[in-house]
Amino acid sequence: MAKSKHVNNPWGGFFFVLPSILAMVIFVYGMIGWTVNVSFGKRVNAYTNAKGYVGFKNYKDLFGDSEFTHAFTNLLKFTGVFMIGTLLMGLIMSLLLEKGIKGEGFFRSIYLYPMAISFIAMGTSWRWLMDSAQGDKATGLNKIFHLAHLNFLQSNWYSSEKGAMFAMALPAIWQMSGYIMALFLAGFRGIPDELREAARVDGASEFQIYRSVLFPQLKPTFLTVLIILGHISMKVFDLIYGIASKSYVTKVLAIYMWQVIYDFQNYAKGASIAIIICVLDCLLAAEQGVRNYGLELGQTLHLVQDAAAMVRDFIKWDDLPASLQHYAESSVRAYKIATTPPIHCQPESTSWNSTALTALTTKGCSCSTPAVTATPSRSMAV
């Protein structure tokens, strides 16, 4: 029987993904580059083909534009309320489900259902729910409050500038809480049961278990949640457009960019706003990359040490300027300090025995509670 021959071609995989690479380069990075080029240009209306560049003038003018600063302030308000509200709601729902209650699958489906609704469809529904009419003419949520004799809860919602962005965050929180619940639930299920069992054997309360054992293990999940919510809030457009259209009261950067480009036809200014939104997203992505790949203080200094070693290999150490020698030596010393294994913290309760403490330290507990001395357990004492 003849054996099949396999041709090991190192270029095979490259050509397989080449169409995707070309599409991304052209339609993602190419369009970003074109937008940057327009943002530096002179074309400020649709009736001129003015060529040339004005540098960062368009960006400087933005920060002197009261409507831009208003939209940016609204975005910050929306981001703060949306992120905090969604984080808390998702965490609470995951805490209710993480112990495996009866009907968990049903409740999980109910919590995740809003994710199946598009932002624009949800915005249309919530526009009716948050109608500002009150009293006998009330509809939506105000009607429910009126029938329940809770008239003090009736609100103007997004019609009032004072609380418009807080009202806008409500439907976003309602939609995204289920998704955040799923992320936290996966994080809880990924924590070994041995940690909980050891803590319970040693007399730790449920509050202490969550505070000193479980929550420190969820730090990567918390970071992922914050990055995801930050990306969503920075680019929010369809939800706000579906509820309030292009109202000045609820205007954010994406809405203002749409107006500047399509209503005012100021392409250079609109491109500048688009780049600012892109930069904000890139900053969030960069932070995520730094965290994910562990480029923290110790490893960054390790790169500095490697660079200093390479310099030593190519040129004589004595030929280096004194300032560079001092910088390299300081970097090496700082690296040694930063990479010294830390003393693992221990739970606050001094009644925990050495079994629980060993389990925590071997699993990498890094909570900030003060260290305590392990005490013998009851069985050891006997």
C-alpha positions in Angstrom: 0.0 0.0 0.0 1.5 3.3 -1.1 2.0 5.9 1.5 0.5 9.3 0.9 3.0 12.1 0.5 2.5 15.2 2.5 4.2 18.4 1.1 5.3 20.7 3.9 5.0 24.1 2.4 5.5 26.9 4.9 3.7 29.3 2.6 0.5 27.2 2.4 -1.0 28.7 5.6 0.0 32.2 4.6 -1.8 32.1 1.3 -4.8 30.5 3.0 -5.3 33.6 5.2 -4.0 36.1 2.6 -7.5 37.2 1.4 -8.5 38.0 5.0 -5.3 39.9 5.6 -5.8 41.9 2.4 -9.4 42.7 3.3 -8.5 43.8 6.7 -5.6 46.0 5.5 -7.8 47.7 2.8 -11.1 48.0 4.5 -10.0 48.5 8.1 -6.6 50.0 8.4 -6.8 51.6 4.9 -10.0 53.3 5.8 -8.6 54.5 9.1 -5.6 55.9 7.2 -7.9 57.7 4.7 -9.9 59.1 7.6 -6.8 60.5 9.3 -5.8 62.0 5.9 -9.2 63.8 5.6 -9.0 65.0 9.3 -5.8 66.9 8.5 -7.3 68.4 5.3 -9.0 71.6 4.4 -12.3 70.3 3.0 -14.8 71.7 5.5 -17.9 71.6 3.2 -19.3 69.8 0.2 -18.9 72.7 -2.1 -15.1 72.8 -2.2 -12.4 70.5 -3.3 -9.7 72.4 -1.4 -6.5 70.5 -1.2 -3.7 70.8 1.3 -3.3 70.2 5.0 -3.9 72.3 8.1 -2.2 69.9 10.6 -4.0 69.6 13.9 -6.1 72.7 13.5 -9.3 70.7 13.1 -8.6 68.9 16.3 -7.8 72.1 18.2 -11.0 73.7 16.9 -13.0 70.7 18.3 -12.0 71.4 21.8 -13.2 75.0 21.4 -16.6 73.8 20.1 -19.2 73.9 22.8 -21.3 71.2 21.1 -18.4 68.8 20.9 -17.5 69.3 24.6 -21.2 68.8 25.4 -21.3 65.5 23.5 -18.1 64.4 25.1 -19.4 65.2 28.6 -22.6 63.2 27.8 -20.5 60.3 26.7 -18.5 60.3 29.9 -21.8 60.4 32.0 -23.2 57.5 29.9 -20.0 55.5 30.2 -19.8 55.9 34.0 -23.5 55.0 34.7 -23.5 52.2 32.1 -20.3 50.5 33.3 -21.1 50.7 37.0 -24.7 49.6 36.6 -24.0 46.7 34.2 -21.1 45.5 36.4 -23.2 45.5 39.5 -26.2 43.9 37.9 -24.2 41.2 36.2 -22.3 40.4 39.3 -25.5 40.2 41.4 -27.1 37.9 38.9 -24.0 35.7 38.7 -24.0 35.4 42.5 -27.6 34.2 42.5 -26.8 31.5 40.0 -23.2 30.4 40.7 -24.2 27.8 43.4 -26.3 25.8 40.9 -29.8 26.6 42.0 -32.9 24.8 40.6 -34.0 26.1 37.2 -30.6 27.7 36.5 -30.9 27.1 32.8 -34.3 28.9 32.7 -33.1 31.9 34.6 -29.9 32.1 32.6 -31.9 32.1 29.4 -34.1 34.9 30.8 -31.1 37.0 31.8 -29.5 36.5 28.4 -32.6 37.1 26.3 -32.1 40.9 26.0 -28.8 40.2 24.2 -30.8 38.8 21.3 -32.5 42.2 20.7 -30.7 44.8 18.5 -29.9 48.2 19.9 -32.1 50.0 17.4 -35.1 47.8 18.1 -34.6 48.1 21.8 -34.3 51.9 21.5 -37.6 52.1 19.7 -39.3 50.1 22.5 -37.6 52.1 25.3 -38.6 55.4 23.6 -42.2 54.5 24.4 -41.4 53.1 27.9 -39.6 56.4 28.8 -42.2 58.8 27.5 -42.1 62.0 29.5 -45.9 62.4 29.8 -47.1 62.2 33.4 -50.4 62.0 35.3 -53.5 60.7 33.5 -51.7 61.1 30.1 -48.7 59.0 31.2 -47.6 56.0 29.2 -44.9 53.4 29.7 -43.0 53.4 33.0 -44.7 56.6 34.1 -48.1 54.9 33.6 -47.0 52.0 35.8 -45.9 54.4 38.5 -49.2 56.3 38.3 -51.3 53.1 38.6 -49.2 52.0 41.5 -49.7 55.4 43.2 -46.0 56.0 43.1 -46.2 59.4 41.3 -43.0 60.6 42.9 -41.1 58.1 40.7 -42.5 59.6 37.5 -39.7 61.3 35.5 -39.1 63.3 32.3 -36.5 60.7 31.5 -34.4 61.7 28.5 -36.4 64.9 27.9 -34.7 66.6 30.8 -31.0 67.6 30.4 -30.4 67.0 34.1 -30.8 63.2 34.0 -31.0 62.4 30.3 -27.8 60.4 30.1 -28.7 58.4 33.2 -32.0 57.5 31.6 -30.2 56.5 28.4 -28.0 54.1 30.4 -31.0 52.1 31.7 -31.8 50.2 28.5 -28.1 49.6 27.9 -27.8 48.2 31.4 -30.9 46.0 30.9 -29.5 44.6 27.7 -25.9 43.9 28.7 -26.3 42.7 32.2 -27.1 39.2 31.1 -23.9 39.0 29.0 -21.8 40.2 32.0 -23.6 37.7 34.2 -22.4 34.9 31.9 -18.8 36.1 32.0 -18.8 36.3 35.8 -20.6 32.9 36.1 -17.9 31.4 33.9 -15.2 32.9 36.2 -16.9 31.5 39.3 -17.1 28.1 37.8 -13.4 28.2 36.9 -12.3 28.5 40.5 -11.4 25.1 42.0 -13.8 23.8 44.6 -10.8 22.9 46.9 -10.4 26.5 47.8 -14.0 26.8 49.1 -13.9 23.5 50.9 -10.6 24.3 52.6 -12.0 27.7 53.7 -15.2 26.2 55.1 -13.4 23.4 57.0 -11.4 26.1 58.7 -14.5 28.0 59.8 -14.5 30.9 57.3 -17.9 32.6 56.7 -19.4 32.9 53.3 -18.6 36.6 53.3 -14.9 35.8 54.0 -14.8 33.1 51.3 -16.1 35.6 48.7 -14.0 38.5 49.8 -10.6 36.7 50.4 -10.9 33.6 48.1 -13.3 34.0 45.2 -13.2 37.7 44.3 -9.3 37.9 44.0 -9.5 35.0 41.5 -11.9 37.1 39.4 -9.5 39.9 38.6 -8.9 38.9 35.0 -12.7 38.6 34.5 -13.2 42.1 36.0 -10.7 43.5 33.6 -12.3 41.8 30.6 -15.7 43.1 31.6 -14.4 46.7 32.0 -12.7 46.6 28.5 -15.9 45.2 26.8 -18.2 47.7 28.5 -15.8 50.5 27.7 -15.7 49.6 24.0 -19.5 49.4 23.8 -20.0 52.8 25.6 -17.5 54.7 23.5 -19.1 53.7 20.2 -22.8 53.9 21.3 -24.9 55.3 18.5 -27.9 53.2 17.5 -29.5 53.0 21.0 -29.4 56.7 21.6 -30.5 57.4 18.0 -33.4 55.0 18.4 -34.6 56.7 21.6 -34.0 60.4 21.1 -32.7 60.7 17.5 -30.3 63.7 17.2 -31.6 65.6 20.3 -29.0 68.0 21.7 -29.8 66.9 25.2 -28.7 63.3 24.6 -26.0 63.9 22.0 -22.8 61.9 22.2 -19.7 61.9 20.0 -21.0 59.3 17.5 -24.3 61.2 17.0 -22.4 64.5 16.6 -20.0 62.9 14.1 -23.0 61.8 12.1 -24.5 65.3 12.1 -21.2 67.0 11.2 -20.6 64.7 8.2 -24.1 64.1 6.8 -26.1 67.2 7.9 -23.3 69.9 7.9 -21.1 68.1 5.4 -18.0 69.2 7.2 -15.9 66.2 6.3 -12.6 67.3 7.9 -14.3 68.0 11.2 -16.3 64.8 11.1 -13.2 62.8 10.4 -11.5 64.4 13.3 -14.3 63.3 15.6 -14.1 59.8 14.2 -10.4 59.6 14.9 -10.9 60.8 18.5 -13.4 58.0 19.0 -10.9 55.5 17.4 -8.1 56.7 19.7 -10.3 56.2 22.8 -11.0 52.7 21.7 -7.4 52.0 20.9 -6.4 53.2 24.4 -8.8 50.6 25.9 -7.4 47.9 23.6 -3.8 48.8 24.4 -4.6 48.5 28.1 -6.2 45.1 27.5 -3.1 44.0 25.5 -0.7 45.1 28.3 -2.7 43.2 30.9 -3.3 40.1 28.8 0.3 39.6 27.8 1.7 40.5 31.2 3.7 43.5 30.2 3.8 44.8 33.7 6.6 46.5 35.6 8.8 43.4 36.2 8.6 42.1 32.6 9.0 45.6 31.1 12.2 46.1 33.1 13.3 42.6 32.0 13.1 44.0 28.4 15.3 46.9 29.5 17.8 44.4 31.0 17.9 42.4 27.8 18.5 45.6 25.8 21.4 46.5 28.1 22.9 43.1 27.6 22.6 43.4 23.8 24.5 46.7 24.0 27.2 45.1 26.0 27.6 42.4 23.4 28.1 44.8 20.5 30.2 47.6 22.1 32.4 47.8 25.1 30.8 48.7 28.4 33.4 51.3 29.1 32.7 53.1 25.9 29.1 53.8 26.9 28.2 57.3 28.2 28.0 57.5 32.0 24.2 58.4 31.9 23.4 55.2 29.8 25.5 53.0 32.2 23.7 54.5 35.2 20.3 53.9 33.5 21.0 50.3 32.6 22.4 49.5 36.0 19.4 51.1 37.7 17.1 49.1 35.5 18.7 45.8 36.4 18.5 46.6 40.1 14.8 47.6 39.7 14.1 44.5 37.8 15.6 42.3 40.5 13.4 44.1 43.1 10.3 43.9 41.0 10.7 40.2 40.1 11.3 39.1 43.7 8.6 36.6 44.6 6.0 38.5 46.7 4.8 37.2 50.1 1.4 35.8 49.5 -1.3 37.4 51.7 -3.4 35.3 54.0 -7.1 35.6 54.9 -8.1 38.0 57.5 -9.5 35.4 59.8 -6.8 34.1 62.2 -8.8 30.9 62.8 -7.9 29.5 59.4 -5.5 26.6 59.7 -2.4 25.8 57.6 -4.4 23.6 55.2 -6.4 26.6 53.9 -3.5 28.9 53.9 -1.4 26.4 51.8 -4.3 25.9 49.4 -4.6 29.7 48.9 -1.0 30.4 48.4 -0.5 27.5 46.0 -3.4 28.7 43.9 -1.9 32.2 43.7 -4.1 34.3 46.1 -3.0 37.9 45.7 -5.6 39.8 47.8 -4.4 42.9 49.7 -5.4 41.8 53.2 -2.7 41.8 55.8 -0.8 38.6 56.4 -1.6 36.6 59.6 0.1 33.7 61.2 -1.4 30.3 60.5 -2.9 28.6 63.6 -3.3 24.8 64.1 -6.6 23.3 63.2 -8.8 21.5 65.7 -7.7 18.1 64.4 -4.0 19.1 64.6 -4.5 20.4 68.1 -6.0 17.1 69.2 
